[in-house]
Amino acid sequence: MGTFFKQIYRYTHPRRYRHNENLWPYIKFTRSEAGHIDTLRYRGKTVPLYNLSSLSDETPEKLLIVATGPSVKDTDFSRLKNIPAMGLNGAWFKHQEVKFNYYVIIDMTFLDRHMEMVKEVVSQPDLIFFTTMHGIIKIINALSLEAVKCRLALIEDACFKIMQPKIFPAEIESNYINNELVSIYKEQSHIAFSYDIRQGIFDAGTVAYWALQIAAFMQSKTVVFAGLDMNNFSQPRFYETKNNRLPSFLEEKFTDLILPAFFHASQCLARQNTRVYNLSLNSAIPANIFTKVSPDEVAHY
């Protein structure tokens, strides 16, 4: 039946809408005036959504973002336990050392491979869980709607909005040039940064870039990254072994996309007086983008 509906969708919608083909006709939703999806029904059931506008009530002065580079194994989180934390992908495997207030997963392959871990994450009632529409559907299908106890925050790729036409990288500038809440990198106009995630989040090949835009919208004044190594790409992530590691595509995107995107993000965050520190002292992200510090030094910032 799914294939039948997909074929109907393809015949009745232009190719720019192809990213929605697995969603139609199972979802119904509305958008707020701010631009984000604020109500959702999936297969006739209401899916409670966290109101992204409420993130302005969070505003942690400091925010710890835990990525998944190998350096996480050697990070002393005892020095950071009083900082609200955001986990990315497999960071949950450190939940006995870090209390996560926020969580972000946008990688559908990761969801497929680690649904048992995701089950633990979404069972936390005090946690705000950020994922895409496709992520929400995947989680409901695998676990059931009743298994989701967390506050579910639906975020969108600014170039792949639900039931809207795809925006190609070369078209980002023409589509967003007049949006005061979007900063386009002058050196490479296919790179952009959103100050308002309700209007969408720009991708740059890594969930860490999404996390920075969420942090910007929350107006955190200090962001501390753990596990932002961006090197040793052949090594397993801190929670993996050589036998079960998922492939990484970061290396092929690092020089041309990820590095300039982080440089642009550092400039955007500096404009709103947000400082970003990197606990990965051997990170490939240079210190002139994110200052490298130790956990002991974080307390002084």
C-alpha positions as a printed Julia matrix, in Angstrom:
301×3 Matrix{Float64}:
  0.0    0.0     0.0
  2.88   2.36    0.79
  4.35   1.86   -2.67
  0.93   2.53   -4.21
  0.59   5.89   -2.44
  4.2    6.76   -3.29
  3.5    6.23   -6.99
  0.4    8.43   -6.81
  2.44  11.11   -5.09
  5.16  10.98   -7.73
  2.63  11.35  -10.54
  0.84  14.28   -8.88
  3.78  16.29   -7.49
  6.88  17.87   -9.11
 10.3   16.38   -8.36
 11.1   19.2    -5.93
  8.52  17.65   -3.58
 10.03  14.16   -3.75
 11.37  14.34   -0.14
  7.76  14.12    1.07
  6.76  10.99   -0.79
  6.97   8.64    2.21
  4.88  10.98    4.37
  1.87  11.5     2.13
 -0.96  10.73    2.82
 -0.28   9.62    6.4
  0.29  13.02    8.01
 -1.8   16.13    8.59
 -0.24  19.21   10.15
 -0.53  22.95   10.63
  2.09  25.67   10.79
  2.28  28.55   13.24
  2.74  32.15   12.15
  6.39  31.79   13.19
  6.83  29.1    10.53
  7.24  25.88   12.51
  4.88  22.89   12.47
  2.78  23.2    15.61
  0.19  20.42   15.25
  0.6   16.94   13.8
 -1.57  13.92   13.2
 -0.06  10.67   11.97
 -2.32   7.85   10.78
 -5.24   9.51   12.53
 -3.5    9.95   15.9
 -2.48  13.29   17.39
  1.26  13.52   18.02
  1.95  15.99   20.85
  4.64  18.45   19.81
  6.79  20.73   21.92
  6.23  24.35   20.9
  9.54  25.61   19.54
  8.6   29.13   20.61
  8.82  27.91   24.21
 12.57  27.42   23.82
 12.92  31.09   24.68
 11.97  30.06   28.22
 14.94  27.68   28.41
 17.9   29.97   27.7
 20.65  28.14   29.6
 23.5   30.56   30.31
 25.92  27.73   29.55
 25.22  24.74   27.34
 27.31  21.58   27.08
 26.97  19.82   23.71
 28.21  16.24   23.71
 29.18  14.94   20.27
 30.6   11.46   19.69
 34.26  11.78   18.75
 36.74   9.36   20.37
 37.97  12.11   22.74
 34.73  11.77   24.74
 36.25   8.67   26.32
 38.9   10.85   27.96
 36.69  13.8    28.93
 36.23  14.44   32.66
 32.52  15.25   32.82
 32.58  15.55   36.62
 33.81  19.1    36.11
 30.81  19.89   33.92
 27.92  18.29   35.78
 26.23  21.59   36.64
 25.95  22.67   33.0
 22.72  21.81   31.1
 23.64  19.29   28.42
 22.56  18.5    24.86
 23.38  15.07   23.43
 23.96  14.28   19.76
 23.37  10.82   18.27
 25.15   8.22   20.44
 26.07  10.6    23.27
 23.41   8.83   25.37
 25.94   6.11   26.08
 27.44   8.67   28.51
 24.14   9.34   30.31
 25.48   7.93   33.58
 28.06  10.73   33.58
 26.01  13.45   31.91
 22.4   14.46   32.61
 20.92  15.35   29.26
 18.3   18.09   29.1
 18.18  18.2    25.32
 18.86  15.69   22.57
 19.26  15.91   18.78
 19.12  13.08   16.23
 18.58  13.82   12.55
 20.4   10.82   11.06
 17.84   8.22    9.96
 20.49   5.51    9.59
 21.48   6.08   13.21
 17.84   5.7    14.28
 17.6    2.41   12.4
 20.74   1.0    14.01
 20.25   2.28   17.57
 16.51   2.23   18.2
 16.98   0.48   21.57
 19.09   3.41   22.73
 16.57   5.86   21.28
 13.85   4.07   23.25
 15.66   5.03   26.46
 16.12   8.62   25.32
 12.49   9.27   24.38
 11.28   7.69   27.64
 12.71  10.65   29.61
  9.79  12.99   30.42
 11.96  16.02   31.26
 14.02  15.86   28.07
 13.41  17.89   24.9
 14.11  15.67   21.91
 14.8   17.35   18.55
 14.3   15.4    15.34
 12.78  15.76   11.9
  9.36  14.66   10.67
 10.92  11.54    9.2
 12.57  10.86   12.55
  9.28  11.19   14.42
  7.54   8.8    12.04
 10.4    6.29   12.25
 10.33   6.35   16.07
  6.54   5.95   16.27
  6.61   3.07   13.79
  9.37   1.29   15.7
  8.33   1.99   19.29
  4.71   3.27   19.27
  3.47   6.75   20.12
  2.83   5.66   23.71
  6.54   4.95   24.19
  7.39   8.62   23.62
  7.36  10.34   27.02
  9.77  13.17   26.23
  8.89  16.58   24.84
  9.07  16.06   21.08
 10.45  19.04   19.14
  9.98  18.85   15.38
 12.75  20.61   13.43
 13.16  20.93    9.67
 15.96  21.29    7.19
 15.46  24.79    5.77
 15.95  23.38    2.27
 13.64  20.36    2.68
 10.57  21.67    4.46
  7.59  19.37    4.75
  5.21  19.65    1.79
  7.24  22.51    0.36
  9.56  22.4    -2.67
 13.22  21.49   -2.22
 15.69  24.36   -2.29
 18.98  23.47   -3.99
 22.25  24.71   -2.44
 22.78  27.23   -5.24
 19.35  28.7    -4.49
 19.84  29.33   -0.74
 21.0   32.9    -1.25
 18.12  33.91   -3.54
 15.57  32.31   -1.2
 16.9   33.69    2.1
 18.82  36.85    1.24
 16.05  39.09    2.6
 15.5   37.09    5.79
 17.1   39.01    8.67
 17.19  35.86   10.81
 19.32  33.96    8.3
 23.02  34.69    7.78
 24.49  33.64    4.45
 28.24  33.08    4.28
 29.55  35.6     1.78
 32.49  33.43    0.73
 30.28  30.4    -0.03
 26.63  31.28   -0.5
 25.47  27.67   -0.19
 26.34  27.87    3.52
 23.87  29.6     5.83
 23.08  29.87    9.54
 19.63  30.31   11.08
 19.05  32.34   14.23
 15.41  31.18   14.31
 15.01  27.4    14.04
 11.25  27.81   13.68
 11.99  28.84   10.08
 14.24  25.86    9.47
 17.82  24.79   10.17
 20.62  24.71    7.61
 22.6   21.54    7.14
 26.38  21.39    6.78
 27.06  17.68    6.82
 27.03  17.23   10.59
 24.43  17.28   13.37
 26.8   19.51   15.36
 25.96  22.37   12.99
 22.26  21.86   13.69
 23.01  21.92   17.41
 24.75  25.27   17.12
 21.69  26.81   15.46
 19.48  25.43   18.23
 21.88  26.92   20.79
 21.74  30.27   18.98
 17.93  30.26   19.11
 18.07  29.44   22.82
 20.48  32.38   23.19
 22.97  30.5    25.32
 25.93  32.76   26.03
 28.5   29.98   26.45
 28.56  26.77   24.44
 31.0   24.01   25.37
 31.58  21.15   22.91
 32.79  17.7    23.95
 33.76  15.15   21.3
 34.01  17.63   18.43
 37.13  15.95   17.07
 36.58  16.05   13.31
 39.72  13.96   12.75
 40.79  10.33   13.03
 37.78   9.51   10.89
 38.83   5.89   10.6
 38.49   5.42   14.36
 35.19   4.25   15.9
 33.07   6.8    17.74
 33.53   6.66   21.49
 30.67   4.16   21.94
 31.54   1.95   18.95
 33.99  -0.83   18.21
 35.69  -1.64   14.92
 33.11  -4.39   14.37
 29.93  -2.33   14.83
 30.9    1.17   13.7
 28.69   2.99   11.24
 30.41   4.61    8.25
 31.33   8.28    8.58
 31.06  10.73    5.7
 32.58  13.62    7.62
 36.04  13.35    6.1
 34.89  13.89    2.52
 32.85  16.94    3.57
 35.25  18.41    6.09
 37.39  20.79    4.05
 34.83  22.14    1.59
 31.72  22.25    3.77
 32.08  21.52    7.49
 35.12  23.69    8.24
 33.86  26.83    6.46
 30.39  26.28    8.0
 31.85  26.19   11.51
 33.86  29.32   10.73
 30.66  31.05    9.63
 28.82  29.76   12.72
 31.53  31.17   14.99
 31.04  34.59   13.41
 27.25  34.37   13.68
 27.39  33.36   17.34
 29.92  36.09   18.14
 27.44  38.65   16.83
 25.01  37.67   19.56
 27.81  37.52   22.14
 27.86  33.71   22.35
 31.25  32.12   23.02
 32.01  28.58   21.86
 34.68  26.39   23.48
 36.0   23.02   22.35
 37.11  20.42   24.89
 38.75  18.33   22.18
 42.28  19.7    22.41
 43.41  17.79   19.32
 40.34  18.69   17.28
 40.77  19.49   13.6
 38.59  22.55   14.18
 41.26  25.22   14.76
 41.3   27.36   17.88
 40.64  30.52   15.89
 37.16  29.12   15.22
 36.32  27.56   18.61
 38.7   28.18   21.51
 40.17  24.96   22.89
 39.94  24.54   26.68
 40.08  21.84   29.34
 37.12  20.98   31.61
 38.91  22.74   34.48
 39.04  25.96   32.48
 35.33  25.95   31.61
 34.38  27.05   35.13
 36.3   30.29   34.57
 34.33  31.28   31.46
